[in-house]
Amino acid sequence: MNSAQVDFQQIRIKHILFKSKVRSVLYGGALDSVFFSDAGPISHWFLQVGKVKYGNEPELYSLQKTHSDLLSNANQLFSLYRNGSIDQAHAGMKDIEKLSDRFQELLTQMEKRLALRADTI
């Protein structure tokens, strides 16, 4: 596995954990406020790995924007849940899933393009 593959595997795992934690909170689990902040592991990956190694890649901005949208949506769902609109919060998971699919698509697109570039070098 090359370093790019490791980097993308790391962000994928962090993203899957993100979705799991959203679902957990909406079904009564504790909210990890640091995880769902700009200091969380995905934001940290973007600062420490994404921008450093892949800052010039066209998909990186879209990937960050999608993650920002995921964070915003998750926080809205947590607010709904806290305010007693539990069914509405649960229904909002489909928006999280759509954004998650977009995040995964962008990541796969970037990974494939970089792999092709590496093959031609």
C-alpha positions, 0 to 999 in steps of 0.5 A: 500500500502506498502512502496515498492509499494509506491517507485515503484509507484513514479518511474513509475510516474517519468518515465511516466513524463520523456517520456511526457517531451521528447515528449513535447520538440520534439514538440516545448515545452521548455527543462527542462535541470535539469529534463534531467540531473543527478540531475533530479527526476529519478536520484534523486530517484535512489540515495535516494531510489533505492540504499538505499532500493534496492541496492542489487536487481539484477534488479536495475543496469539494471534499472539504465542503462536503464534510463541512455540510455533513458537520452542519447537517449533523449539528442540526439533527442533534439540535432537533433531537435535543429539542424533542423532534426525534422522528424528524432528526431520524428522518434527517439521516437520509440527508447525511447518507446522501452527503456521505455518498457524495463524500465517498464518490469524491474521495474515490474519484480523487484516489483513482485519478492519483493512482492513474497519475502514479502509474504513468510516472 
